[in-house]
Structure formats: C-alpha cells, structure tokens
C-alpha cells in the first residue's frame, strides 16, 4: 500500500514488540522499518523503466529480505544506542560502515538471484543500500547532538531484531492484500501474490489507524492507555480488511453472475477494488480471443458488472513474444493485456486488470499502459504509464461511478 500506511503499520508493530522498553524509539524504528521494502523505488533512478517496474515489490518485499535484513539492523541499532552485545564492530562509525556493507551485499546477492532479467543490479543495490543506511546515520547524528540522555532502554540486539522482522514482514503481507500484489518468494519465484481485497491506497484503512497511533504516541511509555490506543488502531484496520474481503467475495460473485447472464464463457477472471475506495470494483474476464472489462459499484441499482468487449490483438506482437521487455510486461500484467498499434513502429500494451477511465473527448485512459518501439530487432518499452494521465478528470469520473452513476 502507500508509504504513509506502511509507516503507520510499522510504527504500530514496533510499539507492540518494544513499546514498553523503548517507548517512542520503538515506534520510530518500526516506522523506518516499514519503509525499507519500498526503498526499491530508487531503482527508477539507475535503470530502465521495465527493470524498475519488475524490481518493485520484488526482492525487498520478499520473506527472505524480512528475515535477513533485521539481523543486521538489530545489531546496528543496538550499537548506535551504546549496546555491546553480539559479534559486530564496537565503534559506532565502524558499525555504520559495516551495516551499509551488510545491506549492500544482502540486496545485491538477493537481487542477482532473481529469475527476471533486471538491468544494473549493482547500481540498484548501491542506491537501495545507501537509502537504508541513511536512516541509522541520521539517528546516530541526532543522538550525538542530544543534550540530555534518553530515558528509554536499549533492549538487546535480539529484541531489536524481532522489531525489525515484524515491521518489515508486515509490509509485504499487507501489500499482498492489494490488487498490485507482491513477490513474497523472491529470489526463488516470480509469482506475484495478490489477494485483491483492498486498494493500494485507501483512506478508510489508513486514517483511523494513523489517528490511533498518534494518540498512543502521546501517552506515557508502557501505560495501558498507550497500549489500548495502539491495539485499537491495529484492530480497526484489521476489521476493515475483513470487511473489504467480504466485499471482494461479493463482487466476485457478481462478476460470475454477470458472465453467466451475458452468456460469456471465460477461461478466467479477476476482480479488484478501484483506487481510494472499497465500493467500486473493476472486473476483467478472458476468453480465447477477447477480454471483457467493466465495473460494479456496491451502490449500483443493478447487481451486475457493466462489461464491454476488448479484442486481445496479441498477434500484433507475436513475432516479439519472447523479447525481453515484452516478456516482462506479459508477466507483469499476468497475461491480462491487449495490444493496439499506434503507428508503423509503435505498439501500445494495455494492462487490463485495473480498467480504464472514460474521459469526454479523449480516448479511454488505461491506468497502466506501455508504449513499445522496435529497436535493434526487438520491441523495447519507450514509455511506462502508471496512473491516469488526466488525474482530475479521472477522479471526477471515479467518484461518479462509486456513487452508482
């Protein structure tokens, strides 16, 4: 999900694990750990668009990452607060250097083993590991400038490790609940786990959770009131996820009923919530020659999706089916894509899982699409569009459909 949500979740987990001993330090480091997996976005600055697309929610969102990285972070943070446990350099500056080396090697090795062809792994590992070590560095400099000693305890390195494990692991698990999904089993498998029950950004999940966390942070360390506020946020957000899950099952039933009503024999279908809400659901069904796309709002009068047929046109890129960029984009869309020919040399691959926005006077805007051109005998992506181009018009049309218009 979005970064604010993951920061909130990480901070809440940090409070559960070490709040009684470390106070707001636990929330702070939990929030930092909650951002670690999304540091893969720095790949956008050092590699091509398709590699960055494939790298996002890959190794840094894996179970292996959530096991390995906490071992280094736990020892490093323990050292920064003056702890002496564990086999790690005692000097704080040396610990920071060792921490960066550990992060770089972990990310580099894990990313290098990924099955997909990702360009510039070394550069990606460098920028991601530098972003990771930047957080401990800032905290170290802050601690050096403290005028009064902290009243919080410095738990043992193993307790810090448990905090980082919990805060990092819950990040990809929550991402797996979204329509975008995550690659939990990298670098051993490229399978994307996407349970499609909640949008990648949903204020009804985040805002109550964040309010409870802020209230908890203002209470005395270890107090029952602090624990109650923190657990209230976790319980409310989890209850909302369960509600979204029930909406998913209902929307999926409505999709199946629609296909039966329209006499469409689909080989498979997918449904998921649209952005920022859990009321409007996007559905896409596949047949041998076409896709059927449409939306259904829980506020619609008729309990059916409004589907329209979209030809696959996969034959347009059949000669380039195994080209590196085409292969990755086919994987990314899970095969839910169609092709349009823009001109003699440019093709447009539309990811159909997220639907499209109808803007008056313009062509329908797909949330995800890719422009490809032939270069050196291969089709290569020259543009990767993530999100609607006309956001204002898109949000206006989205609100209308949510309300059943």
Buried (B, 14 or more C-beta within 10 A) or exposed (E): BBEBBBBBBBBBBBBBBBBBBBBBBBBBBBBBBBBBBBBBBBBBEBBBBBBBBBBBBBBBBBBBBBEBBBBBBBBBBBBBBEBEBBEBBEEBEEBBEBBBEBBBBBBBBBBEEBEBEBBBBEBBBBBBBBBBBEBBBEBBEEBEEEEEEEEBBBBBBBBBBBBBBBBBBBBBBBBBBBBBBBBBBBBBEBEBBBBBBBBBBBBBBBBBBBBBBEBBBEBEBEEEEBBBBBBBBBEBBEEBBEBBBEBBEBBBEBBBEBBEEBEBEBEEBBBBBBBBBBBBBBBBBBBEEBBBBBBBBBEBEEEBBBBEBBEBBBEBBEEBEEBBBBBBBBBBBBBBBBBBEEEEEBBBBBBBBBBBBEBEEEEEBBBBBBBBBBEEEBBBBEEBBEEBEEEEBBBEBBEEBBEBE
